[in-house]
Amino acid sequence: VKWARKKMPKFGISLVGTSTGGSAAILAVSEDEETHKAVRCIVAENAFASPEDVMGQTVDAVVFRVLICKENAMAYTFLYPIMRAVQAVAMLKITWELKRRYQRVARARESIGKMQTPMLLLHGQGDKIVSCQDSKLLYDLAKGVREGDLDMWVCKGAEHCQIWDKEPAEFEKRVVGFLERFTIE
């Protein structure tokens, strides 16, 4: 953002990110005052509320339900206690690694309330990696964004970061319309 402001001071800056990039955009704007002042809007597709939550969801939804249990409800029920133990150990390791590398675990859900930047949240309803509930939670927690400057679209049937693939015309209409509204003077 600093580089863009220096090189192109007359242009508005928008941050567009998918998954980790969407969460990073929210964190950057909500935790750095200079970035907050410089960024006119955010478009975040399939952003997660916290890295721990998404890793827990992935262990459950992808590893156990799909890869190990092959969508078999009986196998899932039988293996559920084992899955919870694996989740707990994995979460301890992931949290420790993130804290060791970054001194703290960055959570969009804890910082989004400070943000006033207009934001469009997009999420695929069929996302098995990041729950659609993450975007809904981020939407509910974005209390500092003025009414009318916060929007959310849940695309039916779209998987993780596949909204454009599922509904390209609607995706472009919503994203371009949002960007034009906040970045063109």
C-alpha positions, 0 to 999 in steps of 0.5 A: 500500500505504501509503495502504491501511494508513493508511485500513484498518489492520485489513484484510489487503492482497493485491496482484493484478496481470496482466502488468506489474501482476503483475511490479510486485506482485512487485517492490513486495513484494520490494524495499520492506520496509514493503510486504513487511510489509504485504502478505499475499499476491500473485496474479500472472497472466502476470507476466514475469521481465524487461521485456527478455525479454518484448520479445524474445519479442514481437518474435520471436513476434508481429512476425516469426512472425505479422505478417511470416511469417504462420506460414510456416516457410520465410519465418521461417527465411530472415528469422531473421538479420534478426529477430535484428538487429532484436531486438538493436537494439530491446532496446538502445533499450528497455533504454536508455529504461527505464534513462533513465526509471527509473535501472535496469531492474526485473527480477522475476527478480532480486528475487523470491528475497528475498520471503517473501510467499505467492504464486499465479502464473497463466499461460495456456499459449497466451500469445504475449506473455509465455512461460509459462516466465517464470512457471515461472522466477519460481516456481523462483526464489521460494525465500524463500516457505514450502512450501505458500505458493507455487502455480502454475496453467497454464491450457491454451489460455488466451492472455495475461491471458485465464485467466478468459475460458477457465476462469472457475469454476476461476479464481475457485476458485483465486484466491478460495481463495488470497485467503481463505487468506491475507487473512481472519482 
